[in-house]
């Protein structure tokens, strides 16, 4: 689904002494079937923006369009039902959302709540549990008896089981070790690639994740759009990013340093995977 924000503003605790404007005059358009990463300093408005996309917050001004649905400041709660079915959210530490007595029942809750029969909910839940790597012998276990990594996967399966068209990920791998981090990111990327009707919006502080997985990057600063483009376009602007308090991927840093020290202007510094970076270095060294 296409997503559009038009002249969007959001103010926390409006008309109180603690009023704080988190977004102002924010305009963006996200195409269907796009993996978008949103980066920016803490307080830049990233999380506020994504919470507007499924009606957890409603804009103080402007409008958010999700496919055929629009969200205004006066949108009624019942009108957000269909949006929340199409836009799923995985928060930081999603395992804190687990509550049911077994793994399978927990994952089935969302589909049943959105109108699936028990049989349909069980089928899609088992499919999503398989996708995230949870074995059938764990289905009847309490989710609270699982390891932290397994709990994270079950919670993500619960969001995927409602079959959203848009999946919002707000720092979904927070607190995980590198292996767990990579595992979760690859699972979510696999889900995205599974259908041309799926989109992902990733809020992250990890420049490596933004560069490796996203096709489109949004940079936010003080509630506004600072820049946007492909990873190649955005991470080529090192000075501008540094002025916003942001970094660039380690691979880009390494190749920029090599280019600077060697004076070889032919080095392509915008490489994001280890394999591509090694290939660029070997090319510089004159090796196949």
C-alpha positions in Angstrom: 0.0 0.0 0.0 1.1 3.5 -0.8 1.6 5.8 2.3 1.5 9.5 2.2 1.9 12.2 4.9 0.7 15.6 3.9 1.5 18.7 6.0 1.6 16.5 9.1 2.2 17.9 12.5 2.0 16.3 15.9 2.1 18.0 19.3 2.3 16.1 22.6 0.3 17.4 25.5 -1.2 20.2 23.3 -2.5 23.3 25.1 -0.7 22.4 28.3 2.5 23.9 29.9 4.3 20.7 28.7 3.4 21.1 25.1 6.0 19.7 22.7 5.9 19.7 18.9 7.3 16.4 17.7 6.5 16.8 14.0 5.8 19.8 11.9 5.1 20.3 8.2 6.1 16.7 7.5 5.6 15.5 3.9 6.6 12.1 2.6 5.4 9.5 0.0 6.2 5.8 0.3 5.5 3.6 -2.7 4.0 0.1 -2.5 6.4 -2.8 -1.8 9.3 -0.7 -0.6 11.7 -1.4 2.3 12.2 2.0 3.9 14.6 2.8 6.8 14.0 5.9 9.0 17.1 7.2 10.7 17.7 10.2 12.9 18.8 11.3 16.4 16.7 10.5 19.4 13.9 13.0 19.5 13.9 13.6 15.7 10.3 12.4 15.4 10.9 8.9 14.0 8.8 6.9 16.5 6.1 9.6 16.5 5.7 9.3 12.7 5.4 5.5 12.6 2.8 5.6 15.4 0.7 7.8 13.2 0.7 5.2 10.5 -1.5 2.7 12.3 -3.5 5.2 14.4 -1.7 4.8 17.7 -1.5 8.6 17.4 -3.6 10.9 15.2 -2.0 14.0 13.6 -2.6 17.3 15.2 -2.6 18.8 11.8 -2.5 17.4 8.2 -3.4 14.0 7.1 -1.9 10.5 6.8 -3.1 8.3 3.9 -2.7 4.5 4.1 -3.9 3.0 0.9 -7.5 4.0 0.7 -7.8 5.1 4.3 -7.1 8.6 5.7 -6.2 9.5 9.3 -7.0 13.0 10.6 -7.1 14.5 14.0 -10.8 13.8 14.2 -10.8 10.2 12.9 -12.9 8.0 15.1 -11.4 5.0 16.8 -13.7 2.5 15.0 -12.4 3.8 11.6 -8.9 2.7 12.5 -9.9 -1.0 12.7 -9.0 -1.7 9.1 -5.8 0.3 9.2 -4.5 -1.6 12.1 -5.2 -4.9 10.3 -3.2 -3.7 7.3 -0.4 -2.0 9.3 1.4 -4.2 11.9 3.9 -2.9 14.4 6.9 -4.6 16.1 8.1 -2.4 18.9 11.4 -2.5 20.9 11.3 -5.6 23.1 8.1 -7.0 21.5 8.2 -10.0 23.8 6.7 -7.7 26.5 3.5 -8.0 24.5 3.2 -11.8 25.1 0.4 -12.7 27.4 -1.4 -16.0 26.5 -0.9 -19.4 28.1 0.7 -21.1 25.1 2.8 -20.0 22.2 0.2 -21.0 19.6 -2.7 -19.3 21.4 -0.6 -16.1 21.8 0.1 -16.0 18.0 -3.5 -16.9 17.2 -5.0 -14.0 19.2 -4.4 -11.4 16.5 -5.9 -13.2 13.6 -9.0 -14.2 15.6 -9.4 -10.7 16.8 -9.4 -9.5 13.2 -12.1 -12.0 12.2 -10.3 -15.2 11.2 -11.9 -18.5 12.3 -10.1 -20.6 14.8 -9.0 -23.0 12.1 -7.8 -20.2 9.8 -6.0 -18.5 12.7 -4.2 -21.8 13.6 -3.0 -22.3 10.0 -1.6 -18.9 9.5 -0.1 -18.9 13.1 1.8 -22.1 12.4 3.0 -20.8 9.1 4.4 -17.7 10.7 5.9 -19.6 13.6 7.7 -21.8 11.1 8.9 -18.7 9.3 10.5 -17.2 12.5 12.1 -20.6 13.4 9.9 -21.8 16.2 9.6 -25.6 16.2 6.2 -27.4 16.7 7.3 -29.0 20.0 7.2 -25.4 21.5 3.6 -24.6 20.4 2.0 -25.8 23.6 4.7 -24.4 25.9 4.1 -21.2 27.8 5.8 -18.3 25.9 7.3 -17.3 29.3 9.3 -20.5 29.5 11.2 -19.8 26.3 14.6 -18.1 25.9 14.7 -14.3 25.2 15.4 -14.8 21.6 12.6 -17.4 21.2 10.1 -15.0 22.9 11.1 -12.2 20.5 10.4 -14.5 17.5 7.0 -15.6 18.9 6.0 -12.0 19.4 7.0 -11.1 15.8 5.1 -14.2 14.5 2.0 -12.8 16.3 2.3 -9.5 14.3 3.0 -11.3 11.0 0.0 -13.6 11.6 -2.5 -10.7 11.2 -1.2 -10.6 7.6 -0.3 -6.9 7.4 0.5 -5.2 4.1 2.8 -2.8 5.9 5.1 -3.9 8.7 6.6 -1.2 11.0 9.8 -2.2 12.9 10.8 0.2 15.7 14.3 -1.0 16.7 13.1 -4.7 16.6 16.5 -6.2 17.5 17.2 -4.0 20.6 19.1 -6.0 23.2 19.9 -9.0 21.0 23.4 -10.4 20.4 24.9 -10.1 16.9 23.8 -13.5 15.9 20.2 -13.0 17.2 20.2 -9.5 15.5 21.1 -10.9 12.1 18.7 -13.8 12.4 15.7 -11.5 13.1 16.6 -9.1 10.4 17.0 -11.8 7.8 13.6 -13.4 8.8 11.9 -10.0 8.4 13.6 -9.4 5.0 12.5 -12.9 3.9 8.9 -12.0 4.9 9.1 -8.8 2.9 10.4 -10.6 -0.2 7.6 -13.1 0.0 5.0 -10.9 -1.7 4.9 -7.9 -3.9 2.2 -6.4 -1.7 4.3 -6.1 1.4 6.3 -3.1 2.7 8.6 -2.6 5.6 9.3 0.6 7.5 12.3 0.2 9.8 13.2 2.7 12.5 16.8 2.2 13.4 20.0 3.6 14.8 22.0 0.9 13.0 23.4 2.4 9.8 24.5 -1.0 8.7 20.9 -2.3 8.8 19.6 0.8 6.9 22.2 0.3 4.2 22.0 -3.5 3.9 18.2 -4.0 3.8 16.5 -0.7 2.8 15.9 0.5 -0.7 14.8 3.9 0.5 16.1 5.9 3.4 14.4 8.8 5.2 16.5 11.1 7.4 14.7 13.0 10.1 15.8 15.9 12.2 13.9 17.9 14.8 10.5 16.7 13.5 11.2 17.5 9.8 12.4 15.6 6.8 16.1 16.3 6.4 16.9 14.2 3.4 15.8 11.1 1.6 17.0 8.8 -1.2 18.6 5.5 -1.9 21.2 4.2 0.5 23.9 5.1 -2.1 22.5 8.7 -2.3 22.1 9.2 1.4 25.4 7.7 2.7 27.4 9.5 0.0 26.5 12.7 2.0 28.8 12.1 5.0 29.3 15.7 6.0 25.6 16.4 6.0 24.9 13.3 8.0 27.6 14.2 10.5 26.1 17.6 10.9 22.9 15.9 12.0 24.8 13.7 14.5 24.6 10.6 12.4 27.2 8.3 11.1 27.8 6.1 8.0 28.2 2.4 7.7 31.6 1.0 8.6 32.2 -0.3 5.1 31.7 3.1 3.7 34.1 4.6 6.3 36.8 2.0 5.4 36.5 2.7 1.6 36.5 6.4 2.1 39.7 6.1 4.2 41.3 4.0 1.5 40.3 6.5 -1.1 41.7 9.4 0.9 45.0 7.7 1.8 45.6 6.2 -1.7 44.4 9.2 -3.7 42.7 6.8 -6.1 39.5 8.6 -7.2 38.2 5.4 -8.9 37.4 3.7 -5.6 33.6 3.3 -5.1 33.1 4.2 -1.5 29.4 3.3 -1.3 29.5 -0.4 -0.7 27.4 -1.9 2.1 28.2 -5.6 2.4 31.4 -7.2 3.5 31.7 -9.1 0.2 31.2 -6.0 -2.0 33.7 -4.1 0.2 36.4 -6.9 -0.1 35.8 -7.0 -3.9 36.3 -3.2 -4.1 39.6 -3.5 -2.1 40.8 -6.4 -4.3 40.0 -4.3 -7.4 42.1 -1.5 -6.0 45.0 -3.9 -5.3 44.8 -5.1 -8.9 43.6 -8.6 -8.0 40.7 -10.6 -9.5 
